[in-house]
Amino acid sequence: MELIRTDVRDGYPDVQIQQLTVTRYDGIYIGLLSLFRIKQYVEVDGGIDEGQQVNDIQLLTSRDGIHFTRVADRSVFMPHTDRGEFGTLGFRTSQLVKHDDKVLIYCDGRILDVDGPEGTHLDGRLPGMEIGLFTLPRDRFVALTPRRLREESLVELTPMRYPDGPLLLNASVVKSGSIEAEIATLDGSSVVEGFTRSDSVKITGDSLDHEILWQRDGRTYALSALPEELRNKPLRLRLWIRQGKVFALRSSGKTLQEREKGIVPRSLAPGATGEK
């Protein structure tokens, strides 16, 4: 069964797949795709050699572990570094490790000398492989940001059935910015009363777990306050983003106070919002 191949857009035939490591990450599969890029062909002992090869890492996701989608229009997730730094020609990665509120990515790579020919040691030897570690905050693989940072953007998510419990937004907002939320019906023709943008409690600051809340008549409430006839039905969540970044959306099934007491949350996959 073929899962993925390189194409002309990747630079085929000078770009080939070196490795794909896949991790089951909560509700989805996350893949790290190493693309083997031939920098240039060189003549060696009367023949042709591939010369230096560069490995850049792209990010993939899948719901079933078979059908994968490359994230962010095939943007490089882990680029190779400059000569003299670890990962000069790129990396090969292991599976992801989620530890507390961080994601750990172990990889191998070389530190190639600046003064040697084509990055080798001065005596022509190629340096051995070393082990490196990359870290990032939980779920912060990619971000939704306004195309123009000084202008506001609207993001409308695919209609979902949201589980019980608070919605937690992994987001970073600068001091002068904010994120506001709104709930609309399945067809998007009307906004649910009490869950309009004007009712939204503005999200500010940087947190892995901003709770999405609304406020009216002096009362603050979450999605659990939806009218009975709308619960367990597909709804549209809209986010107005001003000078901020949105990384992921989760449902904890617990209040903020309960989470602070150490109760383990029930979570959705990063970027997911429930059942279609």
C-alpha positions in Angstrom: 0.0 0.0 0.0 1.5 3.3 -1.1 1.0 6.2 1.4 2.9 9.1 -0.1 5.4 9.9 -2.8 7.3 12.9 -4.0 6.3 14.8 -7.1 7.5 17.5 -9.4 6.4 20.2 -6.9 8.8 18.6 -4.4 11.6 18.6 -6.9 11.4 15.0 -8.1 13.7 13.2 -9.1 16.2 15.1 -7.1 14.0 14.9 -4.0 13.1 11.6 -2.4 11.5 10.4 0.8 14.2 9.5 3.4 12.0 8.6 6.3 8.5 8.9 7.8 8.0 8.6 11.6 4.4 8.5 12.8 3.1 9.1 16.3 -0.5 8.6 17.6 -1.1 11.9 19.2 -4.4 11.9 21.1 -7.0 11.6 18.4 -4.9 12.0 15.3 -1.6 10.7 13.7 1.2 13.1 13.3 4.0 12.3 10.9 7.5 13.8 10.4 8.5 13.4 6.8 12.2 13.6 6.0 12.8 14.7 2.4 16.2 13.7 1.0 17.3 16.6 -1.3 20.3 16.1 -3.6 22.2 19.4 -3.5 24.3 18.8 -6.6 25.9 15.9 -8.5 29.7 15.7 -8.5 32.2 13.7 -10.4 34.1 11.2 -8.2 36.7 8.7 -9.5 35.4 8.9 -13.1 31.8 8.5 -12.0 28.9 10.6 -10.8 28.1 10.9 -7.1 25.1 12.5 -5.4 27.3 14.8 -3.4 25.8 16.4 -0.3 22.2 15.5 0.5 20.0 17.8 2.6 17.2 16.5 4.8 14.4 18.9 5.7 11.4 17.8 7.8 7.8 18.4 6.8 4.7 17.9 9.0 1.9 15.5 8.1 -1.4 14.6 9.8 -3.9 11.8 9.4 -7.1 10.6 10.9 -6.8 7.0 10.0 -3.0 6.4 9.8 -3.3 5.7 6.0 -4.4 8.9 4.3 -1.9 11.7 5.1 -2.1 15.4 4.4 1.0 17.6 4.4 0.5 20.6 6.6 0.9 24.3 5.8 1.2 23.8 2.0 4.3 21.6 2.5 6.2 24.2 4.5 9.4 23.0 6.2 8.8 22.2 9.8 12.4 21.4 10.8 14.8 23.1 8.4 18.5 22.1 8.2 20.9 24.5 9.9 24.0 26.5 8.8 27.4 24.9 8.6 29.1 24.7 12.0 25.7 24.0 13.8 24.0 20.8 14.7 21.9 19.4 11.8 24.0 21.1 9.1 22.5 18.8 6.4 19.3 18.1 8.3 17.9 15.5 10.6 16.3 12.1 10.9 13.7 12.1 13.7 12.2 9.6 16.1 8.5 9.6 17.2 7.1 12.4 19.3 7.2 12.2 23.0 4.6 14.3 25.0 5.8 15.2 28.4 3.7 17.4 30.6 3.1 20.5 28.6 5.9 20.0 26.1 6.5 17.9 22.9 9.9 16.3 22.6 11.4 15.5 19.3 14.7 13.4 19.4 16.7 13.4 16.2 20.2 12.6 14.8 22.4 15.0 12.8 25.9 16.1 12.2 27.9 19.3 13.0 29.9 19.9 9.8 33.0 22.1 10.0 33.0 25.5 8.5 36.6 25.3 7.2 36.5 21.8 5.7 35.8 21.0 2.1 32.0 20.7 1.7 31.6 20.6 5.5 33.9 17.7 6.2 36.8 17.7 8.6 40.0 19.3 7.3 41.4 15.8 6.7 38.4 14.9 4.6 36.6 12.7 7.2 32.8 13.0 7.6 31.9 13.7 11.2 29.9 11.1 13.1 26.2 11.4 13.9 25.1 13.0 17.1 21.7 13.0 19.0 19.7 16.2 19.4 16.5 17.3 21.1 13.9 19.8 19.9 11.1 20.9 22.2 7.9 22.9 21.6 4.9 23.7 23.8 2.0 21.2 23.7 0.0 21.3 20.4 2.0 24.2 19.0 2.9 22.6 15.7 1.3 25.2 13.5 -0.7 28.4 14.0 -3.6 30.3 12.5 -2.6 34.0 12.2 -4.1 37.0 10.3 -2.6 37.5 6.9 -2.0 41.1 7.9 -1.0 41.3 11.5 -2.5 44.8 12.0 -5.9 43.6 10.7 -8.5 41.4 12.2 -9.2 38.0 10.8 -12.3 35.7 11.0 -11.9 31.9 11.2 -15.0 29.7 11.0 -14.5 26.1 11.9 -16.2 23.1 10.2 -19.5 22.4 12.0 -18.9 20.0 14.9 -20.7 18.3 17.7 -19.0 19.6 20.7 -18.6 17.4 23.8 -19.7 18.5 27.3 -17.2 20.6 29.2 -15.3 23.8 28.6 -13.6 24.6 25.3 -9.9 25.3 25.7 -8.1 27.5 23.2 -4.3 27.2 22.8 -3.4 30.7 21.7 -1.0 33.5 22.1 -2.2 37.1 21.9 -0.1 40.3 22.2 -1.0 43.0 24.7 -3.0 45.1 22.2 -4.8 42.1 20.7 -7.7 39.8 21.5 -9.6 36.8 20.4 -13.4 36.6 20.5 -15.7 33.7 19.9 -19.2 33.2 18.5 -21.5 30.1 18.0 -23.7 29.9 14.9 -26.2 27.3 13.8 -25.3 24.5 11.4 -26.2 26.4 8.2 -24.5 29.6 9.6 -27.6 31.7 9.0 -28.1 32.7 12.6 -26.0 33.2 15.8 -27.1 31.4 19.0 -28.5 33.9 21.5 -26.1 34.5 24.3 -23.2 33.2 22.3 -22.6 36.2 20.0 -19.4 38.0 19.5 -20.6 40.9 21.7 -21.2 38.4 24.5 -17.7 36.8 24.2 -15.2 37.3 27.0 -12.1 38.5 25.2 -9.1 36.2 25.3 -5.8 37.9 25.9 -2.3 36.8 26.8 -0.4 33.5 26.2 -1.8 30.2 27.4 -2.1 26.6 26.4 -5.6 26.5 27.9 -7.6 29.7 27.4 -11.2 28.9 28.4 -13.7 30.1 25.8 -16.4 32.0 27.8 -19.3 34.3 27.2 -20.9 36.8 29.6 -24.4 38.4 29.8 -26.4 40.1 32.6 -23.4 39.7 35.0 -23.2 35.9 34.4 -20.2 34.1 32.9 -20.8 30.8 31.2 -19.3 28.2 28.9 -20.6 26.1 26.0 -22.4 23.9 28.5 -25.0 26.6 28.8 -26.3 26.0 25.3 -30.1 25.6 25.0 -31.1 21.9 25.3 -32.3 21.7 21.7 -28.8 22.6 20.4 -26.8 20.3 22.5 -25.1 17.4 20.6 -25.9 19.0 17.3 -23.4 20.3 14.8 -22.6 24.0 15.4 -20.2 26.5 13.9 -17.5 28.1 16.1 -16.3 31.5 14.8 -13.1 33.2 16.1 -12.2 36.8 15.5 -8.4 37.0 15.8 -6.7 40.4 16.3 -2.9 40.3 16.7 -2.9 36.8 17.9 -2.1 33.2 17.0 -4.4 30.1 17.5 -2.7 26.7 17.8 -5.3 24.2 18.9 -8.7 23.7 20.4 -9.5 21.1 23.1 -12.3 20.1 25.3 -11.3 19.2 28.9 -14.7 18.0 30.2 -13.7 19.8 33.5 -13.8 23.3 34.7 -10.6 25.4 35.2 -10.9 24.9 39.0 -11.1 21.2 38.6 -8.1 21.1 36.3 -6.0 23.1 38.8 -6.8 20.4 41.4 -5.1 17.8 39.2 -8.0 16.1 37.6 -6.9 14.6 34.3 -8.7 16.3 31.4 -10.5 14.5 28.5 -9.1 16.1 25.4 -9.6 16.3 21.7 -6.9 16.1 19.1 -5.0 19.4 18.5 -6.9 21.4 16.0 -10.0 19.2 16.3 -13.3 20.2 17.8 -15.4 17.1 18.2 -17.4 14.8 15.9 -18.5 15.8 12.5 
